[in-house]
């Protein structure tokens, strides 16, 4: 049990490969503490995977350990009033675009 916990706290099964487990094209550096899959994903894939879960806790592998990083810092933007993936013809940035650790929001 302890070995499995230590295995999960590190790179786990991804220690043999640096590639993203989703696209297999970019380096996988990110994982989510809330998702059940322990896979390391690249920046593009982790943002895509969390478009419907913007408040999940993501961590970045820094060659030694995982450290916290926000989806906002990775580039996740939420368009309020539209479906995920849809864009607005007249987007407006939220007041000062300062929502702390949460993703940036655009409003219509």
Buried (B, 14 or more C-beta within 10 A) or exposed (E): EEEEEEEEEEBBEBEEEBBBBBEEEBBBBBBBEEBEEBBBBBBBBBBBBBBEEBEBBBBBBEEEEBEEBBBBEBEBBBBEEEEEEEEEEEBEEEEEEEEEEBBBBBEE
